C-alpha cells in the first residue's frame, strides 16, 4: 500500500494527472492477463482481443 500512496502523492504534487488513465489501463490489462491465464474464463477473455 505504500507504493500506491507514494504514487498518488507523486501525481498530486507534480500535477501529472495525465498519467492516471495510463496507469488504470495498464492495471486493467494486467488483471485480464492474470485472470485469463489461469482460469476457466480464459476462452471468453481471449475473444475480446
mmCIF entry with sequence, helices, sheets and N, C-alpha, C, O atoms, coordinates in Angstrom:
data_MODEL
# 
_entry.id   MODEL 
# 
_entity.id                         1 
_entity.type                       polymer 
_entity.pdbx_number_of_molecules   1 
# 
_entity_poly.entity_id                      1 
_entity_poly.type                           'polypeptide(L)' 
_entity_poly.nstd_linkage                   no 
_entity_poly.nstd_monomer                   no 
_entity_poly.pdbx_seq_one_letter_code       
;(UNK)(UNK)(UNK)(UNK)(UNK)(UNK)(UNK)(UNK)(UNK)(UNK)(UNK)(UNK)(UNK)(UNK)(UNK)(UNK)
(UNK)(UNK)(UNK)(UNK)(UNK)(UNK)(UNK)(UNK)(UNK)(UNK)(UNK)(UNK)(UNK)(UNK)(UNK)(UNK)
(UNK)(UNK)(UNK)(UNK)(UNK)(UNK)(UNK)(UNK)(UNK)(UNK)(UNK)(UNK)(UNK)(UNK)(UNK)(UNK)
(UNK)
;
_entity_poly.pdbx_seq_one_letter_code_can   XXXXXXXXXXXXXXXXXXXXXXXXXXXXXXXXXXXXXXXXXXXXXXXXX 
_entity_poly.pdbx_strand_id                 A 
# 
loop_
_entity_poly_seq.entity_id 
_entity_poly_seq.num 
_entity_poly_seq.mon_id 
_entity_poly_seq.hetero 
1 1  UNK n 
1 2  UNK n 
1 3  UNK n 
1 4  UNK n 
1 5  UNK n 
1 6  UNK n 
1 7  UNK n 
1 8  UNK n 
1 9  UNK n 
1 10 UNK n 
1 11 UNK n 
1 12 UNK n 
1 13 UNK n 
1 14 UNK n 
1 15 UNK n 
1 16 UNK n 
1 17 UNK n 
1 18 UNK n 
1 19 UNK n 
1 20 UNK n 
1 21 UNK n 
1 22 UNK n 
1 23 UNK n 
1 24 UNK n 
1 25 UNK n 
1 26 UNK n 
1 27 UNK n 
1 28 UNK n 
1 29 UNK n 
1 30 UNK n 
1 31 UNK n 
1 32 UNK n 
1 33 UNK n 
1 34 UNK n 
1 35 UNK n 
1 36 UNK n 
1 37 UNK n 
1 38 UNK n 
1 39 UNK n 
1 40 UNK n 
1 41 UNK n 
1 42 UNK n 
1 43 UNK n 
1 44 UNK n 
1 45 UNK n 
1 46 UNK n 
1 47 UNK n 
1 48 UNK n 
1 49 UNK n 
# 
_struct_asym.id          A 
_struct_asym.entity_id   1 
# 
loop_
_struct_conf.conf_type_id 
_struct_conf.id 
_struct_conf.pdbx_PDB_helix_id 
_struct_conf.beg_label_comp_id 
_struct_conf.beg_label_asym_id 
_struct_conf.beg_label_seq_id 
_struct_conf.pdbx_beg_PDB_ins_code 
_struct_conf.end_label_comp_id 
_struct_conf.end_label_asym_id 
_struct_conf.end_label_seq_id 
_struct_conf.pdbx_end_PDB_ins_code 
_struct_conf.beg_auth_comp_id 
_struct_conf.beg_auth_asym_id 
_struct_conf.beg_auth_seq_id 
_struct_conf.end_auth_comp_id 
_struct_conf.end_auth_asym_id 
_struct_conf.end_auth_seq_id 
_struct_conf.pdbx_PDB_helix_class 
_struct_conf.details 
_struct_conf.pdbx_PDB_helix_length 
HELX_P HELX_P1 AA1 UNK A 2  ? UNK A 14 ? UNK A 2  UNK A 14 1 ? 13 
HELX_P HELX_P2 AA2 UNK A 18 ? UNK A 37 ? UNK A 18 UNK A 37 1 ? 20 
HELX_P HELX_P3 AA3 UNK A 42 ? UNK A 46 ? UNK A 42 UNK A 46 1 ? 5  
# 
_struct_conf_type.id          HELX_P 
_struct_conf_type.criteria    ? 
_struct_conf_type.reference   ? 
# 
loop_
_atom_site.group_PDB 
_atom_site.id 
_atom_site.type_symbol 
_atom_site.label_atom_id 
_atom_site.label_alt_id 
_atom_site.label_comp_id 
_atom_site.label_asym_id 
_atom_site.label_entity_id 
_atom_site.label_seq_id 
_atom_site.pdbx_PDB_ins_code 
_atom_site.Cartn_x 
_atom_site.Cartn_y 
_atom_site.Cartn_z 
_atom_site.occupancy 
_atom_site.B_iso_or_equiv 
_atom_site.pdbx_formal_charge 
_atom_site.auth_seq_id 
_atom_site.auth_comp_id 
_atom_site.auth_asym_id 
_atom_site.auth_atom_id 
_atom_site.pdbx_PDB_model_num 
ATOM 1   N N  . UNK A 1 1  ? 0.821   -1.198  0.000   1.00 0.00 ? 1  UNK A N  1 
ATOM 2   C CA . UNK A 1 1  ? 0.000   0.000   0.000   1.00 0.00 ? 1  UNK A CA 1 
ATOM 3   C C  . UNK A 1 1  ? 0.869   1.267   0.000   1.00 0.00 ? 1  UNK A C  1 
ATOM 4   O O  . UNK A 1 1  ? 0.423   2.324   -0.445  1.00 0.00 ? 1  UNK A O  1 
ATOM 5   N N  . UNK A 1 2  ? 2.090   1.160   0.493   1.00 0.00 ? 2  UNK A N  1 
ATOM 6   C CA . UNK A 1 2  ? 2.959   2.340   0.495   1.00 0.00 ? 2  UNK A CA 1 
ATOM 7   C C  . UNK A 1 2  ? 3.259   2.799   -0.927  1.00 0.00 ? 2  UNK A C  1 
ATOM 8   O O  . UNK A 1 2  ? 3.373   3.996   -1.194  1.00 0.00 ? 2  UNK A O  1 
ATOM 9   N N  . UNK A 1 3  ? 3.386   1.832   -1.837  1.00 0.00 ? 3  UNK A N  1 
ATOM 10  C CA . UNK A 1 3  ? 3.655   2.192   -3.228  1.00 0.00 ? 3  UNK A CA 1 
ATOM 11  C C  . UNK A 1 3  ? 2.507   3.015   -3.807  1.00 0.00 ? 3  UNK A C  1 
ATOM 12  O O  . UNK A 1 3  ? 2.735   4.002   -4.506  1.00 0.00 ? 3  UNK A O  1 
ATOM 13  N N  . UNK A 1 4  ? 1.285   2.610   -3.516  1.00 0.00 ? 4  UNK A N  1 
ATOM 14  C CA . UNK A 1 4  ? 0.123   3.338   -4.026  1.00 0.00 ? 4  UNK A CA 1 
ATOM 15  C C  . UNK A 1 4  ? 0.041   4.745   -3.418  1.00 0.00 ? 4  UNK A C  1 
ATOM 16  O O  . UNK A 1 4  ? -0.309  5.704   -4.106  1.00 0.00 ? 4  UNK A O  1 
ATOM 17  N N  . UNK A 1 5  ? 0.361   4.857   -2.141  1.00 0.00 ? 5  UNK A N  1 
ATOM 18  C CA . UNK A 1 5  ? 0.359   6.175   -1.503  1.00 0.00 ? 5  UNK A CA 1 
ATOM 19  C C  . UNK A 1 5  ? 1.434   7.066   -2.114  1.00 0.00 ? 5  UNK A C  1 
ATOM 20  O O  . UNK A 1 5  ? 1.198   8.245   -2.379  1.00 0.00 ? 5  UNK A O  1 
ATOM 21  N N  . UNK A 1 6  ? 2.617   6.492   -2.336  1.00 0.00 ? 6  UNK A N  1 
ATOM 22  C CA . UNK A 1 6  ? 3.694   7.271   -2.951  1.00 0.00 ? 6  UNK A CA 1 
ATOM 23  C C  . UNK A 1 6  ? 3.335   7.691   -4.368  1.00 0.00 ? 6  UNK A C  1 
ATOM 24  O O  . UNK A 1 6  ? 3.615   8.818   -4.778  1.00 0.00 ? 6  UNK A O  1 
ATOM 25  N N  . UNK A 1 7  ? 2.719   6.788   -5.110  1.00 0.00 ? 7  UNK A N  1 
ATOM 26  C CA . UNK A 1 7  ? 2.309   7.103   -6.474  1.00 0.00 ? 7  UNK A CA 1 
ATOM 27  C C  . UNK A 1 7  ? 1.262   8.219   -6.476  1.00 0.00 ? 7  UNK A C  1 
ATOM 28  O O  . UNK A 1 7  ? 1.338   9.144   -7.284  1.00 0.00 ? 7  UNK A O  1 
ATOM 29  N N  . UNK A 1 8  ? 0.300   8.129   -5.584  1.00 0.00 ? 8  UNK A N  1 
ATOM 30  C CA . UNK A 1 8  ? -0.742  9.150   -5.500  1.00 0.00 ? 8  UNK A CA 1 
ATOM 31  C C  . UNK A 1 8  ? -0.142  10.506  -5.123  1.00 0.00 ? 8  UNK A C  1 
ATOM 32  O O  . UNK A 1 8  ? -0.501  11.530  -5.703  1.00 0.00 ? 8  UNK A O  1 
ATOM 33  N N  . UNK A 1 9  ? 0.769   10.510  -4.153  1.00 0.00 ? 9  UNK A N  1 
ATOM 34  C CA . UNK A 1 9  ? 1.407   11.774  -3.760  1.00 0.00 ? 9  UNK A CA 1 
ATOM 35  C C  . UNK A 1 9  ? 2.242   12.353  -4.898  1.00 0.00 ? 9  UNK A C  1 
ATOM 36  O O  . UNK A 1 9  ? 2.279   13.570  -5.083  1.00 0.00 ? 9  UNK A O  1 
ATOM 37  N N  . UNK A 1 10 ? 2.909   11.494  -5.658  1.00 0.00 ? 10 UNK A N  1 
ATOM 38  C CA . UNK A 1 10 ? 3.685   11.964  -6.806  1.00 0.00 ? 10 UNK A CA 1 
ATOM 39  C C  . UNK A 1 10 ? 2.779   12.636  -7.828  1.00 0.00 ? 10 UNK A C  1 
ATOM 40  O O  . UNK A 1 10 ? 3.083   13.721  -8.323  1.00 0.00 ? 10 UNK A O  1 
ATOM 41  N N  . UNK A 1 11 ? 1.656   11.978  -8.142  1.00 0.00 ? 11 UNK A N  1 
ATOM 42  C CA . UNK A 1 11 ? 0.723   12.551  -9.118  1.00 0.00 ? 11 UNK A CA 1 
ATOM 43  C C  . UNK A 1 11 ? 0.148   13.869  -8.624  1.00 0.00 ? 11 UNK A C  1 
ATOM 44  O O  . UNK A 1 11 ? -0.018  14.808  -9.404  1.00 0.00 ? 11 UNK A O  1 
ATOM 45  N N  . UNK A 1 12 ? -0.157  13.944  -7.340  1.00 0.00 ? 12 UNK A N  1 
ATOM 46  C CA . UNK A 1 12 ? -0.774  15.134  -6.785  1.00 0.00 ? 12 UNK A CA 1 
ATOM 47  C C  . UNK A 1 12 ? 0.213   16.307  -6.708  1.00 0.00 ? 12 UNK A C  1 
ATOM 48  O O  . UNK A 1 12 ? -0.135  17.433  -7.061  1.00 0.00 ? 12 UNK A O  1 
ATOM 49  N N  . UNK A 1 13 ? 1.424   16.047  -6.254  1.00 0.00 ? 13 UNK A N  1 
ATOM 50  C CA . UNK A 1 13 ? 2.394   17.130  -6.079  1.00 0.00 ? 13 UNK A CA 1 
ATOM 51  C C  . UNK A 1 13 ? 2.941   17.649  -7.399  1.00 0.00 ? 13 UNK A C  1 
ATOM 52  O O  . UNK A 1 13 ? 3.164   18.850  -7.557  1.00 0.00 ? 13 UNK A O  1 
ATOM 53  N N  . UNK A 1 14 ? 3.157   16.746  -8.345  1.00 0.00 ? 14 UNK A N  1 
ATOM 54  C CA . UNK A 1 14 ? 3.780   17.155  -9.600  1.00 0.00 ? 14 UNK A CA 1 
ATOM 55  C C  . UNK A 1 14 ? 2.754   17.485  -10.685 1.00 0.00 ? 14 UNK A C  1 
ATOM 56  O O  . UNK A 1 14 ? 3.129   17.843  -11.802 1.00 0.00 ? 14 UNK A O  1 
ATOM 57  N N  . UNK A 1 15 ? 1.469   17.367  -10.366 1.00 0.00 ? 15 UNK A N  1 
ATOM 58  C CA . UNK A 1 15 ? 0.372   17.668  -11.294 1.00 0.00 ? 15 UNK A CA 1 
ATOM 59  C C  . UNK A 1 15 ? 0.480   16.848  -12.576 1.00 0.00 ? 15 UNK A C  1 
ATOM 60  O O  . UNK A 1 15 ? 0.327   17.380  -13.676 1.00 0.00 ? 15 UNK A O  1 
ATOM 61  N N  . UNK A 1 16 ? 0.744   15.560  -12.428 1.00 0.00 ? 16 UNK A N  1 
ATOM 62  C CA . UNK A 1 16 ? 0.862   14.654  -13.565 1.00 0.00 ? 16 UNK A CA 1 
ATOM 63  C C  . UNK A 1 16 ? -0.428  13.838  -13.730 1.00 0.00 ? 16 UNK A C  1 
ATOM 64  O O  . UNK A 1 16 ? -0.391  12.609  -13.773 1.00 0.00 ? 16 UNK A O  1 
ATOM 65  N N  . UNK A 1 17 ? -1.545  14.524  -13.819 1.00 0.00 ? 17 UNK A N  1 
ATOM 66  C CA . UNK A 1 17 ? -2.838  13.842  -13.885 1.00 0.00 ? 17 UNK A CA 1 
ATOM 67  C C  . UNK A 1 17 ? -3.020  13.067  -15.176 1.00 0.00 ? 17 UNK A C  1 
ATOM 68  O O  . UNK A 1 17 ? -3.860  12.170  -15.237 1.00 0.00 ? 17 UNK A O  1 
ATOM 69  N N  . UNK A 1 18 ? -2.242  13.395  -16.227 1.00 0.00 ? 18 UNK A N  1 
ATOM 70  C CA . UNK A 1 18 ? -2.368  12.678  -17.491 1.00 0.00 ? 18 UNK A CA 1 
ATOM 71  C C  . UNK A 1 18 ? -1.837  11.253  -17.373 1.00 0.00 ? 18 UNK A C  1 
ATOM 72  O O  . UNK A 1 18 ? -2.126  10.423  -18.235 1.00 0.00 ? 18 UNK A O  1 
ATOM 73  N N  . UNK A 1 19 ? -1.062  10.946  -16.321 1.00 0.00 ? 19 UNK A N  1 
ATOM 74  C CA . UNK A 1 19 ? -0.552  9.591   -16.129 1.00 0.00 ? 19 UNK A CA 1 
ATOM 75  C C  . UNK A 1 19 ? -1.611  8.650   -15.551 1.00 0.00 ? 19 UNK A C  1 
ATOM 76  O O  . UNK A 1 19 ? -1.506  7.432   -15.697 1.00 0.00 ? 19 UNK A O  1 
ATOM 77  N N  . UNK A 1 20 ? -2.613  9.202   -14.905 1.00 0.00 ? 20 UNK A N  1 
ATOM 78  C CA . UNK A 1 20 ? -3.613  8.382   -14.229 1.00 0.00 ? 20 UNK A CA 1 
ATOM 79  C C  . UNK A 1 20 ? -4.374  7.446   -15.171 1.00 0.00 ? 20 UNK A C  1 
ATOM 80  O O  . UNK A 1 20 ? -4.517  6.271   -14.834 1.00 0.00 ? 20 UNK A O  1 
ATOM 81  N N  . UNK A 1 21 ? -4.874  7.894   -16.337 1.00 0.00 ? 21 UNK A N  1 
ATOM 82  C CA . UNK A 1 21 ? -5.563  6.956   -17.227 1.00 0.00 ? 21 UNK A CA 1 
ATOM 83  C C  . UNK A 1 21 ? -4.635  5.858   -17.757 1.00 0.00 ? 21 UNK A C  1 
ATOM 84  O O  . UNK A 1 21 ? -5.066  4.722   -17.952 1.00 0.00 ? 21 UNK A O  1 
ATOM 85  N N  . UNK A 1 22 ? -3.372  6.194   -17.986 1.00 0.00 ? 22 UNK A N  1 
ATOM 86  C CA . UNK A 1 22 ? -2.420  5.186   -18.471 1.00 0.00 ? 22 UNK A CA 1 
ATOM 87  C C  . UNK A 1 22 ? -2.208  4.111   -17.412 1.00 0.00 ? 22 UNK A C  1 
ATOM 88  O O  . UNK A 1 22 ? -2.178  2.922   -17.731 1.00 0.00 ? 22 UNK A O  1 
ATOM 89  N N  . UNK A 1 23 ? -2.063  4.517   -16.170 1.00 0.00 ? 23 UNK A N  1 
ATOM 90  C CA . UNK A 1 23 ? -1.856  3.561   -15.083 1.00 0.00 ? 23 UNK A CA 1 
ATOM 91  C C  . UNK A 1 23 ? -3.083  2.675   -14.911 1.00 0.00 ? 23 UNK A C  1 
ATOM 92  O O  . UNK A 1 23 ? -2.946  1.470   -14.698 1.00 0.00 ? 23 UNK A O  1 
ATOM 93  N N  . UNK A 1 24 ? -4.268  3.246   -14.999 1.00 0.00 ? 24 UNK A N  1 
ATOM 94  C CA . UNK A 1 24 ? -5.502  2.471   -14.841 1.00 0.00 ? 24 UNK A CA 1 
ATOM 95  C C  . UNK A 1 24 ? -5.636  1.442   -15.961 1.00 0.00 ? 24 UNK A C  1 
ATOM 96  O O  . UNK A 1 24 ? -5.992  0.293   -15.702 1.00 0.00 ? 24 UNK A O  1 
ATOM 97  N N  . UNK A 1 25 ? -5.356  1.839   -17.202 1.00 0.00 ? 25 UNK A N  1 
ATOM 98  C CA . UNK A 1 25 ? -5.450  0.908   -18.333 1.00 0.00 ? 25 UNK A CA 1 
ATOM 99  C C  . UNK A 1 25 ? -4.444  -0.221  -18.174 1.00 0.00 ? 25 UNK A C  1 
ATOM 100 O O  . UNK A 1 25 ? -4.774  -1.380  -18.426 1.00 0.00 ? 25 UNK A O  1 
ATOM 101 N N  . UNK A 1 26 ? -3.222  0.098   -17.760 1.00 0.00 ? 26 UNK A N  1 
ATOM 102 C CA . UNK A 1 26 ? -2.215  -0.940  -17.561 1.00 0.00 ? 26 UNK A CA 1 
ATOM 103 C C  . UNK A 1 26 ? -2.628  -1.917  -16.461 1.00 0.00 ? 26 UNK A C  1 
ATOM 104 O O  . UNK A 1 26 ? -2.407  -3.121  -16.591 1.00 0.00 ? 26 UNK A O  1 
ATOM 105 N N  . UNK A 1 27 ? -3.221  -1.415  -15.388 1.00 0.00 ? 27 UNK A N  1 
ATOM 106 C CA . UNK A 1 27 ? -3.696  -2.296  -14.321 1.00 0.00 ? 27 UNK A CA 1 
ATOM 107 C C  . UNK A 1 27 ? -4.814  -3.208  -14.804 1.00 0.00 ? 27 UNK A C  1 
ATOM 108 O O  . UNK A 1 27 ? -4.842  -4.390  -14.460 1.00 0.00 ? 27 UNK A O  1 
ATOM 109 N N  . UNK A 1 28 ? -5.740  -2.670  -15.602 1.00 0.00 ? 28 UNK A N  1 
ATOM 110 C CA . UNK A 1 28 ? -6.839  -3.490  -16.113 1.00 0.00 ? 28 UNK A CA 1 
ATOM 111 C C  . UNK A 1 28 ? -6.326  -4.580  -17.045 1.00 0.00 ? 28 UNK A C  1 
ATOM 112 O O  . UNK A 1 28 ? -6.796  -5.716  -16.987 1.00 0.00 ? 28 UNK A O  1 
ATOM 113 N N  . UNK A 1 29 ? -5.365  -4.245  -17.905 1.00 0.00 ? 29 UNK A N  1 
ATOM 114 C CA . UNK A 1 29 ? -4.800  -5.244  -18.802 1.00 0.00 ? 29 UNK A CA 1 
ATOM 115 C C  . UNK A 1 29 ? -4.061  -6.315  -18.003 1.00 0.00 ? 29 UNK A C  1 
ATOM 116 O O  . UNK A 1 29 ? -4.141  -7.499  -18.327 1.00 0.00 ? 29 UNK A O  1 
ATOM 117 N N  . UNK A 1 30 ? -3.343  -5.901  -16.962 1.00 0.00 ? 30 UNK A N  1 
ATOM 118 C CA . UNK A 1 30 ? -2.648  -6.860  -16.112 1.00 0.00 ? 30 UNK A CA 1 
ATOM 119 C C  . UNK A 1 30 ? -3.609  -7.806  -15.413 1.00 0.00 ? 30 UNK A C  1 
ATOM 120 O O  . UNK A 1 30 ? -3.336  -9.002  -15.312 1.00 0.00 ? 30 UNK A O  1 
ATOM 121 N N  . UNK A 1 31 ? -4.717  -7.289  -14.935 1.00 0.00 ? 31 UNK A N  1 
ATOM 122 C CA . UNK A 1 31 ? -5.723  -8.133  -14.280 1.00 0.00 ? 31 UNK A CA 1 
ATOM 123 C C  . UNK A 1 31 ? -6.316  -9.122  -15.277 1.00 0.00 ? 31 UNK A C  1 
ATOM 124 O O  . UNK A 1 31 ? -6.527  -10.288 -14.942 1.00 0.00 ? 31 UNK A O  1 
ATOM 125 N N  . UNK A 1 32 ? -6.585  -8.664  -16.501 1.00 0.00 ? 32 UNK A N  1 
ATOM 126 C CA . UNK A 1 32 ? -7.108  -9.572  -17.525 1.00 0.00 ? 32 UNK A CA 1 
ATOM 127 C C  . UNK A 1 32 ? -6.121  -10.684 -17.854 1.00 0.00 ? 32 UNK A C  1 
ATOM 128 O O  . UNK A 1 32 ? -6.526  -11.831 -18.048 1.00 0.00 ? 32 UNK A O  1 
ATOM 129 N N  . UNK A 1 33 ? -4.846  -10.365 -17.918 1.00 0.00 ? 33 UNK A N  1 
ATOM 130 C CA . UNK A 1 33 ? -3.836  -11.381 -18.217 1.00 0.00 ? 33 UNK A CA 1 
ATOM 131 C C  . UNK A 1 33 ? -3.765  -12.411 -17.100 1.00 0.00 ? 33 UNK A C  1 
ATOM 132 O O  . UNK A 1 33 ? -3.678  -13.610 -17.369 1.00 0.00 ? 33 UNK A O  1 
ATOM 133 N N  . UNK A 1 34 ? -3.800  -11.961 -15.854 1.00 0.00 ? 34 UNK A N  1 
ATOM 134 C CA . UNK A 1 34 ? -3.726  -12.885 -14.725 1.00 0.00 ? 34 UNK A CA 1 
ATOM 135 C C  . UNK A 1 34 ? -4.963  -13.780 -14.684 1.00 0.00 ? 34 UNK A C  1 
ATOM 136 O O  . UNK A 1 34 ? -4.847  -14.990 -14.488 1.00 0.00 ? 34 UNK A O  1 
ATOM 137 N N  . UNK A 1 35 ? -6.130  -13.197 -14.867 1.00 0.00 ? 35 UNK A N  1 
ATOM 138 C CA . UNK A 1 35 ? -7.365  -13.985 -14.841 1.00 0.00 ? 35 UNK A CA 1 
ATOM 139 C C  . UNK A 1 35 ? -7.428  -14.913 -16.052 1.00 0.00 ? 35 UNK A C  1 
ATOM 140 O O  . UNK A 1 35 ? -7.825  -16.072 -15.935 1.00 0.00 ? 35 UNK A O  1 
ATOM 141 N N  . UNK A 1 36 ? -7.035  -14.397 -17.211 1.00 0.00 ? 36 UNK A N  1 
ATOM 142 C CA . UNK A 1 36 ? -7.139  -15.178 -18.438 1.00 0.00 ? 36 UNK A CA 1 
ATOM 143 C C  . UNK A 1 36 ? -6.155  -16.328 -18.526 1.00 0.00 ? 36 UNK A C  1 
ATOM 144 O O  . UNK A 1 36 ? -6.412  -17.302 -19.233 1.00 0.00 ? 36 UNK A O  1 
ATOM 145 N N  . UNK A 1 37 ? -5.051  -16.239 -17.838 1.00 0.00 ? 37 UNK A N  1 
ATOM 146 C CA . UNK A 1 37 ? -4.055  -17.292 -17.930 1.00 0.00 ? 37 UNK A CA 1 
ATOM 147 C C  . UNK A 1 37 ? -4.307  -18.469 -17.018 1.00 0.00 ? 37 UNK A C  1 
ATOM 148 O O  . UNK A 1 37 ? -3.728  -19.536 -17.223 1.00 0.00 ? 37 UNK A O  1 
ATOM 149 N N  . UNK A 1 38 ? -5.141  -18.311 -16.032 1.00 0.00 ? 38 UNK A N  1 
ATOM 150 C CA . UNK A 1 38 ? -5.248  -19.388 -15.043 1.00 0.00 ? 38 UNK A CA 1 
ATOM 151 C C  . UNK A 1 38 ? -6.682  -19.672 -14.598 1.00 0.00 ? 38 UNK A C  1 
ATOM 152 O O  . UNK A 1 38 ? -6.916  -19.988 -13.431 1.00 0.00 ? 38 UNK A O  1 
ATOM 153 N N  . UNK A 1 39 ? -7.627  -19.563 -15.503 1.00 0.00 ? 39 UNK A N  1 
ATOM 154 C CA . UNK A 1 39 ? -8.994  -19.850 -15.076 1.00 0.00 ? 39 UNK A CA 1 
ATOM 155 C C  . UNK A 1 39 ? -9.821  -20.398 -16.236 1.00 0.00 ? 39 UNK A C  1 
ATOM 156 O O  . UNK A 1 39 ? -9.363  -20.460 -17.376 1.00 0.00 ? 39 UNK A O  1 
ATOM 157 N N  . UNK A 1 40 ? -11.030 -20.787 -15.918 1.00 0.00 ? 40 UNK A N  1 
ATOM 158 C CA . UNK A 1 40 ? -11.938 -21.299 -16.931 1.00 0.00 ? 40 UNK A CA 1 
ATOM 159 C C  . UNK A 1 40 ? -12.542 -20.175 -17.764 1.00 0.00 ? 40 UNK A C  1 
ATOM 160 O O  . UNK A 1 40 ? -13.219 -20.441 -18.757 1.00 0.00 ? 40 UNK A O  1 
ATOM 161 N N  . UNK A 1 41 ? -12.311 -18.944 -17.380 1.00 0.00 ? 41 UNK A N  1 
ATOM 162 C CA . UNK A 1 41 ? -12.844 -17.787 -18.091 1.00 0.00 ? 41 UNK A CA 1 
ATOM 163 C C  . UNK A 1 41 ? -11.945 -17.420 -19.276 1.00 0.00 ? 41 UNK A C  1 
ATOM 164 O O  . UNK A 1 41 ? -12.313 -16.574 -20.091 1.00 0.00 ? 41 UNK A O  1 
ATOM 165 N N  . UNK A 1 42 ? -10.781 -18.044 -19.374 1.00 0.00 ? 42 UNK A N  1 
ATOM 166 C CA . UNK A 1 42 ? -9.782  -17.704 -20.389 1.00 0.00 ? 42 UNK A CA 1 
ATOM 167 C C  . UNK A 1 42 ? -10.341 -17.683 -21.819 1.00 0.00 ? 42 UNK A C  1 
ATOM 168 O O  . UNK A 1 42 ? -10.069 -16.726 -22.544 1.00 0.00 ? 42 UNK A O  1 
ATOM 169 N N  . UNK A 1 43 ? -11.099 -18.676 -22.256 1.00 0.00 ? 43 UNK A N  1 
ATOM 170 C CA . UNK A 1 43 ? -11.598 -18.621 -23.639 1.00 0.00 ? 43 UNK A CA 1 
ATOM 171 C C  . UNK A 1 43 ? -12.485 -17.412 -23.919 1.00 0.00 ? 43 UNK A C  1 
ATOM 172 O O  . UNK A 1 43 ? -12.504 -16.910 -25.043 1.00 0.00 ? 43 UNK A O  1 
ATOM 173 N N  . UNK A 1 44 ? -13.206 -16.945 -22.933 1.00 0.00 ? 44 UNK A N  1 
ATOM 174 C CA . UNK A 1 44 ? -14.076 -15.790 -23.126 1.00 0.00 ? 44 UNK A CA 1 
ATOM 175 C C  . UNK A 1 44 ? -13.281 -14.490 -23.160 1.00 0.00 ? 44 UNK A C  1 
ATOM 176 O O  . UNK A 1 44 ? -13.644 -13.556 -23.875 1.00 0.00 ? 44 UNK A O  1 
ATOM 177 N N  . UNK A 1 45 ? -12.200 -14.429 -22.389 1.00 0.00 ? 45 UNK A N  1 
ATOM 178 C CA . UNK A 1 45 ? -11.362 -13.228 -22.395 1.00 0.00 ? 45 UNK A CA 1 
ATOM 179 C C  . UNK A 1 45 ? -10.580 -13.136 -23.688 1.00 0.00 ? 45 UNK A C  1 
ATOM 180 O O  . UNK A 1 45 ? -10.384 -12.038 -24.209 1.00 0.00 ? 45 UNK A O  1 
ATOM 181 N N  . UNK A 1 46 ? -10.127 -14.263 -24.221 1.00 0.00 ? 46 UNK A N  1 
ATOM 182 C CA . UNK A 1 46 ? -9.354  -14.241 -25.463 1.00 0.00 ? 46 UNK A CA 1 
ATOM 183 C C  . UNK A 1 46 ? -10.194 -13.767 -26.638 1.00 0.00 ? 46 UNK A C  1 
ATOM 184 O O  . UNK A 1 46 ? -9.644  -13.237 -27.604 1.00 0.00 ? 46 UNK A O  1 
ATOM 185 N N  . UNK A 1 47 ? -11.500 -13.940 -26.584 1.00 0.00 ? 47 UNK A N  1 
ATOM 186 C CA . UNK A 1 47 ? -12.335 -13.476 -27.684 1.00 0.00 ? 47 UNK A CA 1 
ATOM 187 C C  . UNK A 1 47 ? -12.442 -11.949 -27.696 1.00 0.00 ? 47 UNK A C  1 
ATOM 188 O O  . UNK A 1 47 ? -12.805 -11.366 -28.718 1.00 0.00 ? 47 UNK A O  1 
ATOM 189 N N  . UNK A 1 48 ? -12.132 -11.298 -26.579 1.00 0.00 ? 48 UNK A N  1 
ATOM 190 C CA . UNK A 1 48 ? -12.158 -9.833  -26.552 1.00 0.00 ? 48 UNK A CA 1 
ATOM 191 C C  . UNK A 1 48 ? -11.043 -9.231  -27.392 1.00 0.00 ? 48 UNK A C  1 
ATOM 192 O O  . UNK A 1 48 ? -11.179 -8.125  -27.914 1.00 0.00 ? 48 UNK A O  1 
ATOM 193 N N  . UNK A 1 49 ? -9.951  -9.954  -27.522 1.00 0.00 ? 49 UNK A N  1 
ATOM 194 C CA . UNK A 1 49 ? -8.816  -9.443  -28.257 1.00 0.00 ? 49 UNK A CA 1 
ATOM 195 C C  . UNK A 1 49 ? -8.781  -10.075 -29.630 1.00 0.00 ? 49 UNK A C  1 
ATOM 196 O O  . UNK A 1 49 ? -7.889  -9.778  -30.424 1.00 0.00 ? 49 UNK A O  1 
# 
